[in-house]
Amino acid sequence: MNTLSDLAIAGAEPERIAQAPVPGEYLATYIRAEDVGLFGADADRDVRRSLHVGPVAMPELAPDEVLIAVMASSVNYNTVWSAMFEPVPTFRFLEQFAREGGWAARHDLPYQVVGSDAAGVIVRVGSGVRRWRVGDHVVVSPAYVDDQEAASHADGMLGAEQRAWGFETNFGGLAHYSVVRASQLIPKPSHLTWEEAACNTLCAGTAYRMLVSDRGARMKQGDVVLIWGAAGGLGAYAVQFVKNGGGTPIGIVGSEAKAEALRRLGCDVIVQRSEFGLAGDEGADPRHSVEIGRRLGKIIRRAVGEDPHIVFEHVGRATFGISMFVVRRGGAVVTCGSSTGYHHEFDNRYLWMKLKRVIGSHVANLQEQWESNRLFQQGRIVPTMAEVFPMAEVGEAARLVQTNRHTGKVAVLCLAPERGLGVTDPALRERIGADRLNPFAGLATSALVG
């Protein structure tokens, strides 16, 4: 019980943690620059082939950074993009970052430690860190911002040098240790386990900004909100924010199993894609998207009596034209991604003639992350974890997300030796209830995916 990892896992006193030596290397999930051409013409791009788990060198700590012993992390779609080397290899981002010089040069390596979520224990703080201490339990915002850039002081997401940690930077969260800026830190909700807490920050913060923030759709009480992929990592948090804010969520899913997940969240209206004839990517064609949108609109009006005020978009090419058609006159389509493709086609008449709006949204600034985290601490919003993998099987975890066979979030245990650790307020956990905190329990899919 003398190593730094052992002391962090055991919750040792900060003084003991601070005195333990930092190891020269650590276990991490990484991709390699030499593998960029690995897949060739293979359309599948199976991420189990490109994600590696092994020792990497411990980076030096900058004055505004902390070193975290990562207890748990989770798989987000940006890790899938990294491991597929699409739409561009992320080593290009590391090279661009390194051109800033100074501490940024550390990031340009022949490997990249990936992962944009983490929950863990601070084990070292840089000389310029003031508000955090060794021993603090934290979760990490993926927004890696430059506080010396003027635009960052209006909104951290507006800075030209804002980056996604573990995607556009090195030293990400799917590892035993991670280096993050102090401006990424958020207190870990005291009643959550490590793996529950590790599932929330990226997806919940993104959904909060899209729907609740004054920089997003500014959802109000009574709003009808259509949510694509409503049982996935982003969508399941969107359903909760709409419910918590007095709106009516309409969740779109692709299977009965995912419909059951939404019932557990109390989603008001659940629609399977087959009900309105969306079986593949035919919605990408503007000629088809209008007709599919008409069918979906009829289902929505039959269920709630009106068209959606807001459409929550992240699917992209396959659904964007439908979203643009189905949202009401004066309504908003808010988008944060394009998992089915970035090049969208839609009938622009329905945008300009009906005064609709398209709102671009990306992750969340630190204040939005803290506000989102506060709702978790209050028990108003809960984790959507359905799967937990050991880090040794991170390839299988990422494959589950790549093939869209997951429900909610897929967690990964890093230093935590087992599930259920990290709770420091068991009384609050008992008041909220374990069932309430784990609505997707028992919905796990097979770990072995094709």
Secondary structure, DSSP 8 states (H G I E B T S, - for coil): --SHHHHHHHT--HHHHHHS---SEEEEEEEEGGGTTTTTT-SS--GGGT-EEEEEE-----TTEEEEEEEEEEE-HHHHHHHHT-SS-THHHHHHHHTT-GGGGGG--SEEE--S--EEEEEEE-TT--S--TT-EEEE-SEE--TTSGGGGT-TTT-TT-EETTTTSSS-SSBSEEEEEGGGEEE--TTS-HHHHTTTHHHHHHHHHHHTSTTTT---TT-EEEETTTTSHHHHHHHHHHHHTT-EEEEEESSHHHHHHHHHHT-SEEEEGGGGT--SSGGGSHHHHHHHHHHHHHHHHHHHSS--SEEEE-S-TTTHHHHHHHS-TT-EEEE---TT-S-----THHHHTTT-EEEE--S--HHHHHHHHHHHHTTSS---EEEEEEGGGHHHHHHHHHTT---SEEEEESS-SSTT---S-HHHHHHH-HHHH-TTTT----S---
